[in-house]
Amino acid sequence: MSLSDRLATARDRSVLQAHIDQQAEPHSVPRSSSSAGSAPQLVVTDALAAVKGRAVTELFKRLGTRINDPSLTETQLHEFVREELVAIIEEEQLLLTSDERARFIQDIEDDALGLGPLQRVLEDPSVTEIMVNGHDTIYVERDGKIVLSPLRFASEQHLRRAIERIVGRVGRRIDESSPMVDARLQDGSRVNAVVPPLAVRGSSLTIRKFSATPFTVDDLIEFGSMTPQIAELLRAAVQSRLNILVSGGTGTGKTSLLNVLSSFIPRDERIVTIEDAIELKLQQDHVVQLEARPPNIEGSGEITIRDLVRNSLRMRPDRIVIGECRSGEALDMLQAMNTGHDGSISTLHANAPRDCIARLETLVLMAGMDLPLRAIREQIASAVDLIIQIQRLRDGTRRITHVTEVLGMEGDVVVLQDAFLFDFTAGVDEHGKFRGIQKPTGVRPRFSDKFEEYGVDFDISNFSLEGSAS
């Protein structure tokens, strides 16, 4: 029995709702109004899902090659799709309210031209990460907290179409012979997809969203990620051409902080950025963005971060900004820092400044050079001036927990000295949020002498205990 026949026999709304409740799957969850704004909601039954499937098939038949017509703008294509969908709905004789019709058209448009149910959360600015664990389980991160979303794909094939649409736009492919892929959306959001046979319980998709407008230093101060005193210190450090490492775990905000640090670079300097997938959004004009390339299906043609770091040295850079060091490129970065390329900035994964040094040693060893450990530590101590440790706390907020100076070598140990530390002793408020801020340790870093050398204004009292914010 078609949906139109079912609806025709259930004109009374209370009878219709009871029928829908019986047809709904036991594990389905009603979508809350907060999950998708104020958009009207459409309760999906098996019959309605079948109509959606037929509508999508019919839509592609009518669109034909026009869906890939380069002469059509995005707006024109969406208008054409809506016109065809209205005609298809009329032919199906669906008895829907105006709100339900609008939601129905939007759902099919998302399936045909967007990413299906993910399109709504992608457009939700409060969502920072999307995690799809199979077609019927979608988690999202809001305000640093991961929650289960009521959205779902209709089937594994539905999810695979969305994944293939993402990777196809950036010239990548994903199938059983190449079941893992890293890609990005048009807005720069980072995408990772894994499909069977590696993903045992169905395809997995993870999207790390990035704000259309990069966070500014004022935003991070407002979020509590840093204090005005630390912001002033970081501005002075970048303008004084200190070599800086941003250290932190996954999802702690390293890239956002790297964007803020890069914003302090003078506009008359030539900047070369090197990334696995383009994420940085620098506001300066004189910027060259380089992106690594994975091997093709034959296993050739790979261009690594290390290759790009080496090539960047021939591009007359004033600043080299590496999105993340995760392999042997760490050695080339340290050598660049030690041979006149001051002011370089990068990130790496580590849980504390001391761990950052240890991980950097390991990454240098991954370059394949048989270097003694002391030589590696001397390179690190000579190259790196400042480590900024950022952490996602259990309340979901992202805070700078250490601002640490690299002093040099003492025996076989790299000596570190904290300039600012996050005050965990302040406890939490009634909402479970940490009350603490970053406070100075009272020690004036040696690199502050460079501020005067480069003519950078900085209030040295920011390092004193009396000058700390209350």
C-alpha positions as a Python dict, from the first residue, in 0.01 Angstrom:
ca = {
    (1, 'M'): (0, 0, 0),
    (2, 'S'): (141, 341, -97),
    (3, 'L'): (182, 626, 146),
    (4, 'S'): (-90, 830, -24),
    (5, 'D'): (-337, 543, 28),
    (6, 'R'): (-240, 514, 394),
    (7, 'L'): (-276, 885, 454),
    (8, 'A'): (-607, 897, 268),
    (9, 'T'): (-752, 643, 510),
    (10, 'A'): (-620, 829, 814),
    (11, 'R'): (-734, 1188, 776),
    (12, 'D'): (-805, 1223, 1142),
    (13, 'R'): (-476, 1345, 1295),
    (14, 'S'): (-506, 1146, 1617),
    (15, 'V'): (-560, 822, 1424),
    (16, 'L'): (-268, 905, 1198),
    (17, 'Q'): (-37, 973, 1494),
    (18, 'A'): (-128, 640, 1654),
    (19, 'H'): (-51, 466, 1326),
    (20, 'I'): (286, 640, 1303),
    (21, 'D'): (373, 541, 1660),
    (22, 'Q'): (309, 178, 1572),
    (23, 'Q'): (525, 200, 1258),
    (24, 'A'): (817, 383, 1420),
    (25, 'E'): (1119, 170, 1504),
    (26, 'P'): (1172, 101, 1876),
    (27, 'H'): (1511, 271, 1893),
    (28, 'S'): (1414, 586, 1705),
    (29, 'V'): (1438, 906, 1907),
    (30, 'P'): (1223, 1219, 1851),
    (31, 'R'): (1439, 1509, 1746),
    (32, 'S'): (1439, 1792, 1994),
    (33, 'S'): (1381, 2145, 1873),
    (34, 'S'): (1727, 2243, 1989),
    (35, 'S'): (1897, 1988, 1766),
    (36, 'A'): (1799, 2148, 1441),
    (37, 'G'): (1682, 2498, 1520),
    (38, 'S'): (1322, 2592, 1456),
    (39, 'A'): (1282, 2394, 1133),
    (40, 'P'): (959, 2191, 1110),
    (41, 'Q'): (1004, 1822, 1185),
    (42, 'L'): (873, 1536, 974),
    (43, 'V'): (808, 1200, 1143),
    (44, 'V'): (953, 933, 915),
    (45, 'T'): (762, 608, 867),
    (46, 'D'): (870, 315, 655),
    (47, 'A'): (626, 422, 385),
    (48, 'L'): (748, 780, 386),
    (49, 'A'): (1109, 660, 364),
    (50, 'A'): (1011, 455, 60),
    (51, 'V'): (855, 761, -101),
    (52, 'K'): (1174, 956, -30),
    (53, 'G'): (1376, 686, -202),
    (54, 'R'): (1152, 693, -508),
    (55, 'A'): (1162, 1074, -512),
    (56, 'V'): (1543, 1079, -507),
    (57, 'T'): (1559, 822, -789),
    (58, 'E'): (1307, 1014, -996),
    (59, 'L'): (1486, 1342, -925),
    (60, 'F'): (1817, 1209, -1060),
    (61, 'K'): (1637, 1082, -1371),
    (62, 'R'): (1494, 1427, -1436),
    (63, 'L'): (1816, 1609, -1356),
    (64, 'G'): (2030, 1391, -1580),
    (65, 'T'): (2358, 1559, -1663),
    (66, 'R'): (2236, 1898, -1539),
    (67, 'I'): (2351, 1812, -1186),
    (68, 'N'): (2710, 1839, -1314),
    (69, 'D'): (2649, 2128, -1551),
    (70, 'P'): (2926, 2383, -1482),
    (71, 'S'): (2716, 2663, -1630),
    (72, 'L'): (2466, 2632, -1345),
    (73, 'T'): (2540, 2819, -1026),
    (74, 'E'): (2476, 2654, -690),
    (75, 'T'): (2168, 2871, -640),
    (76, 'Q'): (2027, 2785, -984),
    (77, 'L'): (2082, 2413, -926),
    (78, 'H'): (1901, 2423, -591),
    (79, 'E'): (1610, 2617, -744),
    (80, 'F'): (1583, 2365, -1028),
    (81, 'V'): (1587, 2076, -778),
    (82, 'R'): (1309, 2235, -570),
    (83, 'E'): (1091, 2286, -878),
    (84, 'E'): (1129, 1922, -977),
    (85, 'L'): (1059, 1804, -621),
    (86, 'V'): (737, 2004, -606),
    (87, 'A'): (624, 1832, -927),
    (88, 'I'): (721, 1488, -791),
    (89, 'I'): (525, 1548, -469),
    (90, 'E'): (220, 1653, -668),
    (91, 'E'): (242, 1331, -869),
    (92, 'E'): (267, 1125, -549),
    (93, 'Q'): (-45, 1304, -415),
    (94, 'L'): (102, 1328, -64),
    (95, 'L'): (-132, 1468, 199),
    (96, 'L'): (115, 1680, 393),
    (97, 'T'): (84, 2009, 574),
    (98, 'S'): (284, 2303, 441),
    (99, 'D'): (543, 2257, 716),
    (100, 'E'): (574, 1885, 646),
    (101, 'R'): (602, 1952, 273),
    (102, 'A'): (884, 2203, 334),
    (103, 'R'): (1068, 1955, 557),
    (104, 'F'): (1012, 1674, 304),
    (105, 'I'): (1155, 1882, 18),
    (106, 'Q'): (1451, 1991, 232),
    (107, 'D'): (1528, 1629, 329),
    (108, 'I'): (1535, 1512, -32),
    (109, 'E'): (1737, 1817, -139),
    (110, 'D'): (1991, 1737, 132),
    (111, 'D'): (2009, 1378, 6),
    (112, 'A'): (2047, 1479, -358),
    (113, 'L'): (2284, 1775, -332),
    (114, 'G'): (2416, 1766, 24),
    (115, 'L'): (2516, 1509, 282),
    (116, 'G'): (2175, 1382, 383),
    (117, 'P'): (2094, 1413, 755),
    (118, 'L'): (2442, 1551, 824),
    (119, 'Q'): (2359, 1865, 628),
    (120, 'R'): (2156, 2001, 919),
    (121, 'V'): (2426, 1957, 1180),
    (122, 'L'): (2690, 2089, 941),
    (123, 'E'): (2489, 2411, 924),
    (124, 'D'): (2448, 2421, 1304),
    (125, 'P'): (2719, 2656, 1440),
    (126, 'S'): (2693, 2501, 1788),
    (127, 'V'): (2820, 2164, 1660),
    (128, 'T'): (3199, 2132, 1649),
    (129, 'E'): (3239, 1762, 1565),
    (130, 'I'): (3027, 1493, 1399),
    (131, 'M'): (3090, 1122, 1456),
    (132, 'V'): (2900, 862, 1253),
    (133, 'N'): (2930, 509, 1393),
    (134, 'G'): (2733, 329, 1126),
    (135, 'H'): (2429, 453, 938),
    (136, 'D'): (2194, 451, 1239),
    (137, 'T'): (2420, 607, 1506),
    (138, 'I'): (2534, 969, 1487),
    (139, 'Y'): (2704, 1156, 1772),
    (140, 'V'): (2776, 1529, 1779),
    (141, 'E'): (2988, 1748, 2003),
    (142, 'R'): (2837, 2065, 2147),
    (143, 'D'): (3012, 2288, 2401),
    (144, 'G'): (3281, 2024, 2445),
    (145, 'K'): (3026, 1752, 2530),
    (146, 'I'): (2948, 1452, 2308),
    (147, 'V'): (2577, 1368, 2276),
    (148, 'L'): (2378, 1118, 2071),
    (149, 'S'): (2190, 1280, 1784),
    (150, 'P'): (1844, 1161, 1676),
    (151, 'L'): (1949, 1194, 1311),
    (152, 'R'): (2028, 882, 1112),
    (153, 'F'): (2092, 759, 760),
    (154, 'A'): (1833, 539, 596),
    (155, 'S'): (2082, 263, 518),
    (156, 'E'): (2450, 179, 479),
    (157, 'Q'): (2421, 264, 109),
    (158, 'H'): (2280, 605, 202),
    (159, 'L'): (2583, 671, 425),
    (160, 'R'): (2827, 545, 160),
    (161, 'R'): (2680, 787, -96),
    (162, 'A'): (2745, 1077, 140),
    (163, 'I'): (3104, 961, 203),
    (164, 'E'): (3173, 917, -169),
    (165, 'R'): (3031, 1262, -239),
    (166, 'I'): (3275, 1414, 12),
    (167, 'V'): (3588, 1236, -109),
    (168, 'G'): (3495, 1277, -475),
    (169, 'R'): (3495, 1655, -443),
    (170, 'V'): (3864, 1655, -347),
    (171, 'G'): (3974, 1400, -602),
    (172, 'R'): (4003, 1108, -361),
    (173, 'R'): (3845, 764, -376),
    (174, 'I'): (3723, 518, -116),
    (175, 'D'): (3629, 153, -169),
    (176, 'E'): (3721, -194, -47),
    (177, 'S'): (4070, -167, -198),
    (178, 'S'): (4129, 176, -39),
    (179, 'P'): (3902, 173, 268),
    (180, 'M'): (4047, 475, 456),
    (181, 'V'): (4062, 834, 343),
    (182, 'D'): (4131, 1181, 479),
    (183, 'A'): (3958, 1469, 305),
    (184, 'R'): (3807, 1807, 372),
    (185, 'L'): (3483, 1989, 303),
    (186, 'Q'): (3460, 2312, 108),
    (187, 'D'): (3464, 2513, 431),
    (188, 'G'): (3789, 2345, 539),
    (189, 'S'): (3633, 2102, 787),
    (190, 'R'): (3848, 1791, 835),
    (191, 'V'): (3699, 1456, 731),
    (192, 'N'): (3808, 1100, 802),
    (193, 'A'): (3619, 802, 663),
    (194, 'V'): (3665, 428, 711),
    (195, 'V'): (3451, 172, 528),
    (196, 'P'): (3422, -208, 544),
    (197, 'P'): (3607, -439, 564),
    (198, 'L'): (3809, -224, 809),
    (199, 'A'): (3497, -79, 973),
    (200, 'V'): (3333, -400, 1093),
    (201, 'R'): (2992, -263, 1196),
    (202, 'G'): (2938, -30, 903),
    (203, 'S'): (3108, 276, 761),
    (204, 'S'): (3253, 531, 1003),
    (205, 'L'): (3269, 904, 930),
    (206, 'T'): (3425, 1174, 1147),
    (207, 'I'): (3401, 1545, 1064),
    (208, 'R'): (3594, 1808, 1260),
    (209, 'K'): (3413, 2132, 1185),
    (210, 'F'): (3586, 2466, 1163),
    (211, 'S'): (3426, 2802, 1205),
    (212, 'A'): (3362, 2991, 881),
    (213, 'T'): (3518, 3289, 1056),
    (214, 'P'): (3839, 3194, 1240),
    (215, 'F'): (3846, 3258, 1613),
    (216, 'T'): (4031, 3572, 1710),
    (217, 'V'): (4240, 3631, 2020),
    (218, 'D'): (3945, 3817, 2172),
    (219, 'D'): (3728, 3508, 2120),
    (220, 'L'): (3976, 3285, 2304),
    (221, 'I'): (3993, 3536, 2589),
    (222, 'E'): (3612, 3541, 2608),
    (223, 'F'): (3601, 3158, 2608),
    (224, 'G'): (3847, 3155, 2897),
    (225, 'S'): (4113, 2974, 2694),
    (226, 'M'): (4364, 3245, 2787),
    (227, 'T'): (4392, 3568, 2983),
    (228, 'P'): (4471, 3911, 2833),
    (229, 'Q'): (4820, 3883, 2988),
    (230, 'I'): (4891, 3559, 2799),
    (231, 'A'): (4746, 3705, 2480),
    (232, 'E'): (4984, 3999, 2512),
    (233, 'L'): (5275, 3761, 2574),
    (234, 'L'): (5193, 3550, 2267),
    (235, 'R'): (5164, 3860, 2049),
    (236, 'A'): (5506, 3978, 2166),
    (237, 'A'): (5656, 3630, 2123),
    (238, 'V'): (5539, 3599, 1762),
    (239, 'Q'): (5646, 3950, 1669),
    (240, 'S'): (5987, 3885, 1831),
    (241, 'R'): (6030, 3580, 1606),
    (242, 'L'): (6040, 3318, 1879),
    (243, 'N'): (6009, 2956, 1765),
    (244, 'I'): (5685, 2825, 1915),
    (245, 'L'): (5533, 2479, 1958),
    (246, 'V'): (5164, 2436, 2044),
    (247, 'S'): (5121, 2108, 2231),
    (248, 'G'): (4799, 1928, 2319),
    (249, 'G'): (4580, 1624, 2273),
    (250, 'T'): (4320, 1553, 2007),
    (251, 'G'): (4043, 1812, 1992),
    (252, 'T'): (4205, 2052, 2237),
    (253, 'G'): (4203, 2349, 1997),
    (254, 'K'): (4562, 2343, 1871),
    (255, 'T'): (4464, 2453, 1520),
    (256, 'S'): (4247, 2737, 1651),
    (257, 'L'): (4535, 2859, 1867),
    (258, 'L'): (4774, 2825, 1574),
    (259, 'N'): (4543, 3047, 1369),
    (260, 'V'): (4548, 3308, 1644),
    (261, 'L'): (4929, 3294, 1673),
    (262, 'S'): (4959, 3331, 1295),
    (263, 'S'): (4739, 3641, 1306),
    (264, 'F'): (5015, 3820, 1501),
    (265, 'I'): (5265, 3781, 1214),
    (266, 'P'): (5327, 4120, 1047),
    (267, 'R'): (5147, 4159, 717),
    (268, 'D'): (5464, 4246, 526),
    (269, 'E'): (5623, 3905, 589),
    (270, 'R'): (5606, 3607, 351),
    (271, 'I'): (5438, 3309, 517),
    (272, 'V'): (5453, 2948, 395),
    (273, 'T'): (5201, 2711, 557),
    (274, 'I'): (5239, 2333, 530),
    (275, 'E'): (4952, 2098, 620),
    (276, 'D'): (4816, 1749, 558),
    (277, 'A'): (4478, 1903, 478),
    (278, 'I'): (4430, 2278, 452),
    (279, 'E'): (4277, 2401, 780),
    (280, 'L'): (4454, 2726, 863),
    (281, 'K'): (4281, 3047, 762),
    (282, 'L'): (4541, 3320, 769),
    (283, 'Q'): (4427, 3677, 719),
    (284, 'Q'): (4752, 3808, 570),
    (285, 'D'): (4790, 3858, 194),
    (286, 'H'): (5143, 3724, 138),
    (287, 'V'): (5069, 3358, 217),
    (288, 'V'): (5162, 3041, 26),
    (289, 'Q'): (4961, 2735, 132),
    (290, 'L'): (5110, 2391, 66),
    (291, 'E'): (4917, 2066, 112),
    (292, 'A'): (5055, 1713, 128),
    (293, 'R'): (4933, 1454, -121),
    (294, 'P'): (4866, 1085, -45),
    (295, 'P'): (4978, 811, -284),
    (296, 'N'): (4749, 726, -574),
    (297, 'I'): (4586, 388, -628),
    (298, 'E'): (4913, 254, -772),
    (299, 'G'): (5097, 361, -457),
    (300, 'S'): (5300, 637, -621),
    (301, 'G'): (5290, 1014, -635),
    (302, 'E'): (5296, 1074, -260),
    (303, 'I'): (5419, 1414, -140),
    (304, 'T'): (5482, 1416, 236),
    (305, 'I'): (5495, 1697, 489),
    (306, 'R'): (5871, 1641, 505),
    (307, 'D'): (5904, 1695, 130),
    (308, 'L'): (5712, 2021, 160),
    (309, 'V'): (5919, 2143, 456),
    (310, 'R'): (6237, 2086, 257),
    (311, 'N'): (6093, 2261, -46),
    (312, 'S'): (5968, 2556, 160),
    (313, 'L'): (6327, 2644, 251),
    (314, 'R'): (6381, 2733, -117),
    (315, 'M'): (6076, 2961, -126),
    (316, 'R'): (6231, 3253, 63),
    (317, 'P'): (5993, 3227, 362),
    (318, 'D'): (5996, 3479, 645),
    (319, 'R'): (5781, 3239, 848),
    (320, 'I'): (5718, 2866, 820),
    (321, 'V'): (5394, 2745, 979),
    (322, 'I'): (5353, 2365, 995),
    (323, 'G'): (5003, 2247, 1074),
    (324, 'E'): (5125, 1946, 1271),
    (325, 'C'): (5450, 1754, 1313),
    (326, 'R'): (5380, 1383, 1331),
    (327, 'S'): (5683, 1220, 1168),
    (328, 'G'): (6035, 1279, 1038),
    (329, 'E'): (5956, 1634, 928),
    (330, 'A'): (6034, 1731, 1289),
    (331, 'L'): (6406, 1702, 1211),
    (332, 'D'): (6379, 1932, 909),
    (333, 'M'): (6173, 2179, 1114),
    (334, 'L'): (6437, 2191, 1390),
    (335, 'Q'): (6714, 2237, 1136),
    (336, 'A'): (6520, 2522, 973),
    (337, 'M'): (6472, 2688, 1312),
    (338, 'N'): (6846, 2656, 1377),
    (339, 'T'): (6958, 2793, 1040),
    (340, 'G'): (6798, 3134, 1021),
    (341, 'H'): (6425, 3060, 989),
    (342, 'D'): (6328, 3219, 1320),
    (343, 'G'): (5964, 3266, 1407),
    (344, 'S'): (5851, 2921, 1292),
    (345, 'I'): (5535, 2780, 1451),
    (346, 'S'): (5399, 2425, 1464),
    (347, 'T'): (5182, 2190, 1669),
    (348, 'L'): (5222, 1834, 1793),
    (349, 'H'): (5038, 1587, 2012),
    (350, 'A'): (5156, 1571, 2373),
    (351, 'N'): (5000, 1590, 2719),
    (352, 'A'): (5252, 1820, 2890),
    (353, 'P'): (5554, 2039, 2797),
    (354, 'R'): (5795, 1769, 2918),
    (355, 'D'): (5609, 1511, 2710),
    (356, 'C'): (5630, 1751, 2416),
    (357, 'I'): (6010, 1740, 2431),
    (358, 'A'): (6010, 1358, 2457),
    (359, 'R'): (5771, 1324, 2163),
    (360, 'L'): (5979, 1563, 1956),
    (361, 'E'): (6281, 1341, 2019),
    (362, 'T'): (6083, 1040, 1897),
    (363, 'L'): (5966, 1221, 1584),
    (364, 'V'): (6323, 1318, 1498),
    (365, 'L'): (6427, 952, 1526),
    (366, 'M'): (6149, 868, 1279),
    (367, 'A'): (6343, 1063, 1015),
    (368, 'G'): (6568, 758, 985),
    (369, 'M'): (6888, 938, 1084),
    (370, 'D'): (7108, 751, 1331),
    (371, 'L'): (7158, 1050, 1561),
    (372, 'P'): (7268, 1024, 1924),
    (373, 'L'): (7002, 1131, 2172),
    (374, 'R'): (7215, 1412, 2312),
    (375, 'A'): (7257, 1564, 1966),
    (376, 'I'): (6880, 1558, 1916),
    (377, 'R'): (6821, 1725, 2253),
    (378, 'E'): (7078, 1992, 2174),
    (379, 'Q'): (6894, 2063, 1849),
    (380, 'I'): (6564, 2093, 2036),
    (381, 'A'): (6706, 2312, 2313),
    (382, 'S'): (6867, 2541, 2058),
    (383, 'A'): (6568, 2563, 1823),
    (384, 'V'): (6253, 2581, 2038),
    (385, 'D'): (6194, 2893, 2250),
    (386, 'L'): (5839, 2850, 2377),
    (387, 'I'): (5592, 2565, 2438),
    (388, 'I'): (5221, 2642, 2478),
    (389, 'Q'): (5029, 2352, 2632),
    (390, 'I'): (4655, 2349, 2570),
    (391, 'Q'): (4414, 2100, 2724),
    (392, 'R'): (4045, 2014, 2708),
    (393, 'L'): (3926, 1996, 3068),
    (394, 'R'): (3653, 1769, 3195),
    (395, 'D'): (3398, 2053, 3184),
    (396, 'G'): (3444, 2064, 2804),
    (397, 'T'): (3637, 2392, 2797),
    (398, 'R'): (3972, 2427, 2628),
    (399, 'R'): (4232, 2612, 2834),
    (400, 'I'): (4600, 2694, 2805),
    (401, 'T'): (4754, 2516, 3103),
    (402, 'H'): (5126, 2593, 3056),
    (403, 'V'): (5330, 2864, 2890),
    (404, 'T'): (5679, 2719, 2917),
    (405, 'E'): (6019, 2849, 2815),
    (406, 'V'): (6292, 2615, 2684),
    (407, 'L'): (6606, 2733, 2862),
    (408, 'G'): (6870, 2501, 2717),
    (409, 'M'): (7064, 2195, 2822),
    (410, 'E'): (7183, 2096, 3169),
    (411, 'G'): (7382, 1777, 3140),
    (412, 'D'): (7171, 1549, 2920),
    (413, 'V'): (6839, 1709, 3013),
    (414, 'V'): (6647, 1983, 2831),
    (415, 'V'): (6566, 2245, 3095),
    (416, 'L'): (6214, 2391, 3099),
    (417, 'Q'): (6077, 2684, 3298),
    (418, 'D'): (5708, 2771, 3336),
    (419, 'A'): (5607, 3133, 3292),
    (420, 'F'): (5230, 3079, 3334),
    (421, 'L'): (5034, 2788, 3484),
    (422, 'F'): (4661, 2721, 3500),
    (423, 'D'): (4526, 2742, 3856),
    (424, 'F'): (4345, 2412, 3913),
    (425, 'T'): (4324, 2484, 4288),
    (426, 'A'): (4044, 2738, 4231),
    (427, 'G'): (3797, 2450, 4198),
    (428, 'V'): (3472, 2451, 3999),
    (429, 'D'): (3154, 2659, 4018),
    (430, 'E'): (2796, 2541, 4064),
    (431, 'H'): (2775, 2456, 3693),
    (432, 'G'): (3084, 2235, 3702),
    (433, 'K'): (3301, 2490, 3519),
    (434, 'F'): (3659, 2546, 3632),
    (435, 'R'): (3706, 2881, 3806),
    (436, 'G'): (4082, 2894, 3755),
    (437, 'I'): (4278, 3113, 3517),
    (438, 'Q'): (4637, 3112, 3399),
    (439, 'K'): (4861, 3277, 3657),
    (440, 'P'): (5226, 3384, 3629),
    (441, 'T'): (5483, 3189, 3823),
    (442, 'G'): (5672, 3508, 3906),
    (443, 'V'): (5973, 3413, 3690),
    (444, 'R'): (6073, 3643, 3407),
    (445, 'P'): (6160, 3434, 3099),
    (446, 'R'): (6495, 3491, 2934),
    (447, 'F'): (6332, 3528, 2593),
    (448, 'S'): (6177, 3855, 2711),
    (449, 'D'): (6509, 4018, 2627),
    (450, 'K'): (6420, 3967, 2261),
    (451, 'F'): (6115, 4190, 2300),
    (452, 'E'): (6337, 4493, 2348),
    (453, 'E'): (6575, 4375, 2077),
    (454, 'Y'): (6290, 4368, 1820),
    (455, 'G'): (6129, 4684, 1953),
    (456, 'V'): (5813, 4506, 2070),
    (457, 'D'): (5617, 4679, 2346),
    (458, 'F'): (5548, 4452, 2642),
    (459, 'D'): (5471, 4517, 3006),
    (460, 'I'): (5722, 4305, 3201),
    (461, 'S'): (5502, 4333, 3511),
    (462, 'N'): (5274, 4072, 3347),
    (463, 'F'): (5526, 3811, 3464),
    (464, 'S'): (5507, 3920, 3828),
    (465, 'L'): (5267, 3766, 4078),
    (466, 'E'): (5131, 4111, 4164),
    (467, 'G'): (5046, 4172, 3799),
    (468, 'S'): (4834, 3859, 3761),
    (469, 'A'): (4463, 3891, 3701),
    (470, 'S'): (4239, 3821, 3995),
}
